[in-house]
Amino acid sequence: MTEPRPTAYDLSETRPAPNLPGEVVVCDTVEELVERMSSDLLSHSLNCWRAFGDFHMAVSGGSTPQPFYRHLMTDPICRGIPWKKTHLWCVDERRVSFDDQKSNWRMIEEHFGAHSGIPRSQQHPIHALSENVEDEYERTLRSTLEWRERGHDRLDYVLLGVGTDGHTASLFPHSPALREPTRLIRINSGPNVVPPDRVTMTLPLINSARLAAVMITGESKQEIVSRLSANTHATVQDLPIRGVRPIGGTLCWYLDRAAATAVS
């Protein structure tokens, strides 16, 4: 199966695309960016559906992906995504109820899940307040994916963001879940985790994905993009997003011009 191969765009001779591992897509505006992301998602989802009979995508909360979710629900071209055969997973969740304003699933449901046509039985929120949430969500992941041929039982698409401190999912710098070597789901808590406590996919799960898409927009992200682009010796503990390196998959960065413009 052919993976999507996004083109790396140069902004200009004086403003090259950021030096990031994997594929880099830079668009002038958020609107153009989400169009490109949607086109890539359409192609990738159809490839996976034809190869495996379904499509498994994990999405993130926050404000950054909201224009992308709205575009998926309003662009007629996106009706071609095999929604009826899609399983929707949550990358991370705060340990709050689903009716809490801080709930990632609440935002995902309002902007995306309720309008996508994905069957309810194929939408998988994280029940973050459960005492056994780590085991429960990992068991659901494994049991749902085990129907595929061995070696193909992994997520097809994971959408991530990046915080100004370099965190991704709920993997904050020097936080316990960032050091998880084998488990797929972990509760993340402690002084380095922005409250409330979180439940998150771990790097072993994220790095098993066929395509990890990192969406970064806005001037507020210029500094972290510059740090990531620089040839520094920062570790995964310092900048967790550095730990996203899909094994046997593709890493693609999607940035708008405002985020990609280097700062001094």
KEKE-3310 file (N, C-alpha, C; in steps of 0.2 Angstrom, whole numbers, plus 5000, padded with zeros to 4 digits):
npx = (5004:5003:5010:5005:5014:5018:5022:5037:5037:5045:5045:5051:5067:5073:5066:5066:5058:5055:5068:5064:5062:5056:5042:5038:5025:5020:5009:5001:4990:4979:4967:4971:4980:4972:4964:4974:4978:4966:4964:4975:4972:4960:4965:4974:4965:4957:4966:4969:4957:4954:4964:4963:4950:4945:4947:4957:4958:4966:4963:4966:4963:4960:4962:4969:4966:4953:4948:4952:4944:4931:4932:4933:4920:4912:4917:4913:4921:4926:4917:4920:4928:4930:4919:4909:4916:4926:4935:4936:4947:4954:4967:4972:4966:4959:4957:4942:4924:4914:4905:4912:4920:4933:4935:4942:4936:4923:4924:4929:4918:4908:4913:4915:4914:4900:4894:4900:4896:4902:4899:4891:4896:4909:4916:4927:4929:4939:4937:4940:4939:4938:4944:4952:4956:4968:4970:4958:4956:4967:4964:4953:4958:4967:4959:4950:4958:4964:4957:4963:4976:4991:5003:4998:4990:4988:4987:4980:4981:4987:4983:4992:4996:5007:5013:5019:5029:5034:5027:5017:5002:4997:5010:5020:5035:5048:5039:5030:5023:5030:5041:5037:5040:5033:5019:5003:4994:4993:4991:4995:5002:5007:5020:5025:5015:5002:4988:4971:4975:4980:4975:4984:4989:5004:5022:5026:5014:5010:5021:5019:5010:5004:5004:5009:5003:5007:5000:5003:5000:5000:5007:5011:5018:5030:5042:5044:5044:5056:5065:5064:5068:5081:5098:5101:5104:5094:5084:5072:5065:5066:5060:5046:5040:5050:5051:5042:5043:5038:5038:5041:5032:5025:5030:5023:5023:5012:5011:5006:5010:5013:5017:5028:5037:5053:5060:5071)
npy = (4994:5011:5024:5041:5054:5069:5085:5095:5111:5126:5142:5153:5159:5165:5161:5147:5130:5123:5114:5099:5082:5069:5072:5088:5100:5116:5129:5144:5149:5145:5140:5135:5125:5116:5111:5104:5095:5088:5082:5074:5065:5059:5052:5043:5036:5030:5021:5013:5007:5000:4991:4984:4984:4993:5008:5016:5030:5042:5056:5072:5084:5102:5119:5120:5109:5112:5119:5110:5099:5105:5108:5095:5091:5099:5100:5094:5085:5078:5069:5057:5050:5035:5034:5026:5015:5018:5019:5029:5036:5042:5053:5058:5063:5073:5070:5072:5074:5070:5080:5091:5107:5106:5094:5084:5075:5080:5092:5086:5078:5088:5095:5086:5071:5069:5072:5065:5053:5042:5026:5024:5014:5013:5023:5029:5035:5040:5034:5043:5045:5033:5020:5010:5014:5014:5000:4997:5005:5001:4988:4988:4994:4984:4973:4978:4980:4968:4960:4962:4956:4950:4961:4971:4977:4990:5008:5018:5032:5046:5061:5074:5088:5102:5109:5125:5121:5110:5099:5084:5076:5071:5071:5077:5088:5079:5071:5057:5047:5049:5041:5028:5012:5001:5000:5005:5014:5027:5034:5051:5061:5072:5084:5090:5089:5098:5103:5097:5079:5068:5056:5046:5042:5033:5034:5022:5017:5028:5028:5017:5019:5021:5033:5048:5063:5080:5094:5112:5128:5146:5161:5160:5148:5149:5150:5137:5129:5134:5130:5116:5115:5119:5113:5106:5098:5094:5083:5069:5070:5083:5089:5083:5080:5077:5063:5057:5046:5037:5020:5011:5019:5035:5051:5067:5084:5098:5114:5131:5147:5157:5150:5143:5153:5157:5162:5175)
npz = (5000:4996:5004:5009:5001:5006:4999:5002:5005:5000:5008:5004:4996:5006:5017:5021:5022:5038:5046:5049:5054:5043:5032:5026:5026:5021:5021:5015:5022:5036:5030:5018:5022:5029:5019:5011:5021:5022:5009:5009:5019:5014:5003:5010:5019:5010:5004:5015:5019:5007:5008:5021:5025:5034:5043:5054:5065:5075:5085:5091:5104:5109:5102:5090:5080:5076:5065:5055:5058:5056:5042:5037:5039:5031:5018:5002:4995:5005:5009:5003:5011:5019:5030:5036:5038:5047:5062:5076:5087:5103:5106:5118:5135:5147:5164:5167:5167:5153:5150:5154:5151:5148:5143:5130:5122:5122:5114:5102:5099:5097:5086:5076:5078:5080:5068:5058:5053:5057:5064:5080:5088:5083:5088:5100:5114:5128:5144:5156:5169:5175:5186:5181:5169:5160:5158:5152:5140:5133:5131:5124:5112:5108:5106:5096:5085:5083:5074:5061:5050:5057:5061:5053:5063:5069:5072:5059:5057:5066:5073:5079:5090:5095:5109:5116:5124:5119:5121:5116:5112:5128:5134:5143:5145:5154:5161:5169:5160:5148:5149:5147:5142:5135:5137:5130:5134:5146:5162:5166:5177:5190:5195:5183:5174:5166:5175:5174:5179:5166:5153:5142:5125:5122:5117:5111:5106:5097:5089:5082:5072:5055:5049:5056:5059:5061:5067:5066:5070:5068:5075:5088:5089:5083:5090:5096:5084:5079:5088:5087:5074:5074:5076:5089:5105:5112:5121:5121:5133:5136:5125:5120:5108:5099:5101:5093:5080:5068:5066:5053:5046:5042:5045:5046:5045:5046:5043:5045:5037:5046:5058:5053:5050:5053:5069:5076)
capx = (5000:5007:5008:5005:5020:5017:5028:5040:5037:5049:5042:5055:5074:5076:5062:5065:5053:5058:5072:5061:5062:5050:5039:5035:5020:5019:5004:5001:4985:4976:4962:4974:4983:4967:4962:4979:4977:4960:4966:4980:4968:4956:4969:4977:4960:4954:4971:4969:4951:4954:4969:4961:4943:4942:4952:4958:4961:4966:4963:4968:4959:4963:4959:4972:4963:4946:4947:4952:4938:4925:4933:4931:4912:4909:4919:4910:4926:4928:4912:4923:4932:4925:4917:4906:4921:4931:4935:4938:4950:4956:4974:4973:4960:4959:4953:4936:4918:4913:4901:4916:4922:4940:4935:4944:4931:4917:4926:4929:4911:4904:4915:4917:4911:4892:4892:4904:4893:4905:4894:4893:4900:4916:4919:4930:4931:4943:4933:4946:4938:4938:4950:4956:4956:4973:4969:4952:4957:4972:4961:4948:4962:4970:4953:4947:4963:4966:4954:4967:4981:4996:5008:4994:4985:4990:4983:4982:4982:4987:4984:4995:4998:5013:5013:5024:5034:5036:5023:5012:4997:4998:5016:5024:5043:5050:5033:5031:5021:5035:5046:5034:5043:5029:5012:5000:4990:4996:4989:5000:5001:5014:5022:5027:5009:4997:4982:4971:4979:4978:4976:4987:4993:5011:5026:5026:5008:5010:5026:5017:5005:5006:5005:5008:5002:5008:4998:5006:4998:5000:5013:5013:5021:5036:5048:5045:5046:5063:5069:5064:5072:5088:5103:5102:5105:5088:5082:5065:5063:5066:5055:5043:5038:5055:5050:5038:5047:5035:5042:5038:5027:5027:5029:5022:5022:5008:5012:5004:5016:5014:5021:5034:5042:5058:5061:5078)
capy = (5000:5017:5029:5048:5057:5076:5089:5100:5118:5132:5148:5158:5158:5168:5158:5140:5126:5121:5108:5094:5075:5067:5076:5095:5104:5123:5133:5151:5150:5139:5137:5131:5120:5111:5108:5099:5089:5084:5078:5068:5060:5056:5047:5038:5032:5025:5016:5008:5004:4995:4986:4981:4984:4998:5014:5018:5036:5044:5063:5076:5090:5108:5123:5120:5105:5113:5121:5104:5095:5108:5107:5088:5090:5103:5100:5089:5080:5073:5063:5051:5046:5029:5036:5020:5010:5022:5019:5035:5035:5049:5053:5060:5065:5075:5066:5075:5071:5072:5087:5097:5111:5104:5087:5084:5071:5085:5096:5081:5076:5093:5098:5081:5064:5069:5074:5062:5047:5036:5023:5025:5008:5013:5029:5026:5040:5038:5035:5045:5045:5026:5018:5006:5017:5012:4994:4997:5008:4997:4982:4990:4995:4978:4969:4980:4979:4961:4957:4963:4952:4952:4966:4977:4978:4996:5014:5020:5039:5049:5068:5077:5095:5103:5114:5129:5118:5104:5093:5082:5072:5073:5069:5084:5087:5075:5068:5049:5043:5050:5036:5022:5008:4996:5001:5009:5020:5028:5040:5055:5065:5074:5092:5092:5089:5104:5100:5091:5074:5066:5049:5048:5037:5033:5034:5015:5017:5033:5027:5011:5022:5021:5040:5053:5070:5085:5101:5117:5134:5152:5165:5158:5142:5151:5149:5130:5127:5136:5126:5110:5115:5120:5108:5106:5092:5093:5076:5068:5072:5091:5091:5076:5079:5073:5056:5054:5044:5031:5014:5008:5023:5041:5057:5073:5090:5102:5121:5137:5151:5160:5145:5141:5158:5157:5168:5175)
capz = (5000:4995:5009:5006:5002:5005:4996:5006:5001:5003:5008:4999:4997:5013:5023:5019:5026:5044:5045:5053:5052:5040:5027:5029:5021:5023:5017:5017:5027:5039:5026:5013:5026:5031:5012:5010:5026:5020:5003:5011:5023:5010:5000:5015:5022:5005:5004:5021:5018:5002:5010:5027:5026:5039:5044:5061:5065:5082:5084:5097:5106:5108:5097:5083:5074:5075:5058:5051:5059:5052:5035:5035:5039:5026:5011:4999:4993:5011:5009:5000:5016:5021:5037:5039:5040:5051:5069:5079:5094:5106:5108:5125:5138:5154:5169:5169:5164:5146:5150:5157:5145:5147:5140:5123:5118:5121:5108:5096:5097:5094:5079:5071:5079:5079:5061:5053:5050:5060:5069:5087:5090:5081:5091:5106:5119:5134:5150:5159:5177:5177:5190:5177:5162:5156:5155:5148:5134:5129:5129:5118:5106:5105:5104:5090:5080:5082:5068:5056:5049:5061:5058:5051:5068:5071:5070:5052:5056:5072:5072:5085:5090:5099:5114:5116:5128:5115:5123:5111:5116:5135:5135:5145:5147:5160:5164:5169:5154:5143:5149:5146:5136:5132:5137:5125:5137:5153:5166:5167:5182:5193:5194:5176:5170:5167:5178:5178:5177:5159:5151:5135:5121:5123:5111:5108:5102:5092:5084:5078:5067:5048:5047:5061:5056:5067:5064:5070:5066:5072:5077:5095:5089:5079:5094:5097:5078:5078:5092:5084:5068:5076:5077:5096:5108:5116:5122:5121:5139:5135:5119:5119:5101:5096:5102:5088:5075:5067:5064:5047:5044:5039:5049:5041:5048:5043:5046:5041:5036:5053:5062:5050:5049:5059:5073:5077)
cpx = (5004:5005:5008:5012:5020:5023:5030:5040:5042:5045:5045:5062:5076:5072:5061:5060:5058:5062:5069:5062:5056:5048:5037:5031:5019:5014:5003:4996:4982:4971:4965:4977:4978:4964:4968:4979:4971:4961:4970:4976:4963:4960:4972:4971:4957:4959:4970:4962:4951:4959:4966:4954:4940:4948:4952:4962:4961:4967:4964:4963:4962:4960:4963:4969:4956:4944:4947:4946:4932:4926:4931:4923:4909:4911:4916:4915:4927:4922:4915:4927:4927:4923:4913:4910:4927:4930:4939:4941:4952:4963:4975:4966:4962:4955:4947:4930:4917:4909:4906:4919:4929:4941:4937:4939:4925:4918:4926:4922:4907:4906:4916:4913:4903:4890:4896:4901:4897:4900:4896:4897:4907:4919:4921:4933:4935:4939:4938:4945:4938:4944:4954:4956:4962:4972:4963:4953:4962:4969:4956:4952:4964:4964:4950:4952:4965:4963:4958:4973:4987:5001:5004:4989:4988:4986:4985:4984:4982:4988:4986:4996:5005:5012:5019:5030:5037:5033:5019:5008:4997:5005:5020:5031:5044:5044:5033:5029:5026:5040:5043:5037:5039:5022:5009:4996:4992:4992:4995:4998:5008:5015:5023:5021:5004:4991:4976:4975:4976:4979:4978:4989:5000:5015:5026:5020:5008:5015:5024:5012:5008:5007:5004:5008:5002:5006:5000:5004:4999:5006:5016:5018:5028:5042:5049:5047:5053:5067:5069:5068:5080:5092:5105:5103:5099:5086:5074:5061:5062:5060:5052:5041:5044:5055:5046:5042:5043:5039:5039:5032:5029:5025:5028:5020:5018:5008:5009:5011:5018:5018:5027:5039:5047:5059:5069:5080)
cpy = (5006:5022:5036:5051:5065:5079:5094:5106:5123:5138:5153:5156:5160:5165:5151:5136:5124:5115:5103:5087:5073:5072:5083:5098:5111:5126:5140:5152:5144:5136:5132:5124:5114:5107:5103:5093:5085:5079:5073:5063:5056:5050:5041:5033:5027:5019:5010:5004:4998:4989:4981:4980:4989:5003:5016:5025:5039:5052:5066:5082:5096:5112:5122:5116:5107:5115:5115:5100:5098:5107:5099:5087:5094:5103:5094:5083:5075:5068:5057:5047:5041:5030:5030:5015:5012:5020:5025:5034:5042:5048:5054:5063:5068:5071:5070:5072:5073:5078:5093:5100:5109:5097:5088:5080:5076:5089:5092:5079:5082:5095:5092:5074:5064:5070:5070:5056:5041:5032:5024:5020:5008:5020:5027:5032:5036:5039:5037:5045:5038:5024:5014:5008:5015:5005:4993:4999:5004:4991:4983:4991:4988:4973:4971:4979:4972:4957:4957:4957:4954:4956:4972:4979:4984:5002:5016:5028:5042:5056:5071:5085:5096:5109:5119:5126:5112:5098:5091:5077:5075:5071:5075:5082:5084:5073:5060:5046:5044:5044:5029:5018:5004:4997:5006:5015:5021:5034:5044:5060:5067:5082:5094:5092:5094:5101:5101:5085:5071:5058:5050:5042:5038:5033:5028:5015:5022:5031:5020:5013:5022:5029:5044:5060:5075:5092:5106:5124:5140:5155:5162:5152:5143:5148:5141:5127:5128:5132:5119:5109:5116:5113:5108:5099:5091:5086:5076:5071:5080:5093:5085:5075:5076:5066:5053:5053:5037:5026:5011:5012:5030:5047:5063:5079:5095:5109:5126:5142:5155:5156:5144:5146:5158:5163:5169:5172)
cpz = (5000:5000:5006:5007:5000:5002:5001:5002:5004:5003:5004:5000:5004:5019:5021:5024:5032:5043:5051:5050:5048:5034:5030:5024:5025:5018:5019:5022:5030:5034:5021:5016:5027:5024:5010:5014:5024:5014:5005:5015:5019:5006:5004:5017:5017:5004:5009:5021:5013:5004:5016:5029:5031:5039:5051:5062:5073:5082:5091:5098:5105:5102:5090:5078:5073:5068:5053:5052:5055:5045:5033:5035:5034:5019:5008:4997:4999:5012:5006:5005:5019:5029:5040:5041:5044:5059:5072:5086:5096:5108:5115:5128:5145:5158:5172:5165:5157:5145:5152:5150:5144:5144:5132:5119:5117:5114:5101:5094:5094:5087:5074:5072:5078:5072:5056:5050:5053:5065:5076:5090:5088:5083:5098:5110:5125:5140:5155:5167:5179:5181:5186:5170:5158:5153:5151:5141:5130:5127:5124:5111:5103:5102:5097:5084:5078:5076:5061:5056:5054:5058:5055:5057:5072:5069:5063:5052:5064:5071:5079:5084:5094:5103:5113:5120:5125:5117:5117:5115:5123:5138:5137:5146:5154:5164:5164:5163:5148:5143:5149:5140:5132:5132:5132:5128:5144:5156:5167:5172:5185:5192:5187:5171:5171:5169:5173:5175:5170:5159:5143:5132:5122:5117:5108:5103:5096:5087:5080:5072:5060:5046:5054:5058:5062:5064:5069:5066:5071:5074:5084:5095:5085:5083:5095:5090:5077:5082:5090:5078:5069:5077:5084:5098:5113:5116:5121:5127:5139:5130:5117:5112:5097:5096:5097:5081:5073:5064:5059:5045:5042:5044:5045:5046:5044:5046:5042:5041:5043:5058:5060:5049:5055:5063:5075:5084)
residu = (MET:THR:GLU:PRO:ARG:PRO:THR:ALA:TYR:ASP:LEU:SER:GLU:THR:ARG:PRO:ALA:PRO:ASN:LEU:PRO:GLY:GLU:VAL:VAL:VAL:CYS:ASP:THR:VAL:GLU:GLU:LEU:VAL:GLU:ARG:MET:SER:SER:ASP:LEU:LEU:SER:HIS:SER:LEU:ASN:CYS:TRP:ARG:ALA:PHE:GLY:ASP:PHE:HIS:MET:ALA:VAL:SER:GLY:GLY:SER:THR:PRO:GLN:PRO:PHE:TYR:ARG:HIS:LEU:MET:THR:ASP:PRO:ILE:CYS:ARG:GLY:ILE:PRO:TRP:LYS:LYS:THR:HIS:LEU:TRP:CYS:VAL:ASP:GLU:ARG:ARG:VAL:SER:PHE:ASP:ASP:GLN:LYS:SER:ASN:TRP:ARG:MET:ILE:GLU:GLU:HIS:PHE:GLY:ALA:HIS:SER:GLY:ILE:PRO:ARG:SER:GLN:GLN:HIS:PRO:ILE:HIS:ALA:LEU:SER:GLU:ASN:VAL:GLU:ASP:GLU:TYR:GLU:ARG:THR:LEU:ARG:SER:THR:LEU:GLU:TRP:ARG:GLU:ARG:GLY:HIS:ASP:ARG:LEU:ASP:TYR:VAL:LEU:LEU:GLY:VAL:GLY:THR:ASP:GLY:HIS:THR:ALA:SER:LEU:PHE:PRO:HIS:SER:PRO:ALA:LEU:ARG:GLU:PRO:THR:ARG:LEU:ILE:ARG:ILE:ASN:SER:GLY:PRO:ASN:VAL:VAL:PRO:PRO:ASP:ARG:VAL:THR:MET:THR:LEU:PRO:LEU:ILE:ASN:SER:ALA:ARG:LEU:ALA:ALA:VAL:MET:ILE:THR:GLY:GLU:SER:LYS:GLN:GLU:ILE:VAL:SER:ARG:LEU:SER:ALA:ASN:THR:HIS:ALA:THR:VAL:GLN:ASP:LEU:PRO:ILE:ARG:GLY:VAL:ARG:PRO:ILE:GLY:GLY:THR:LEU:CYS:TRP:TYR:LEU:ASP:ARG:ALA:ALA:ALA:THR:ALA:VAL:SER)
# end
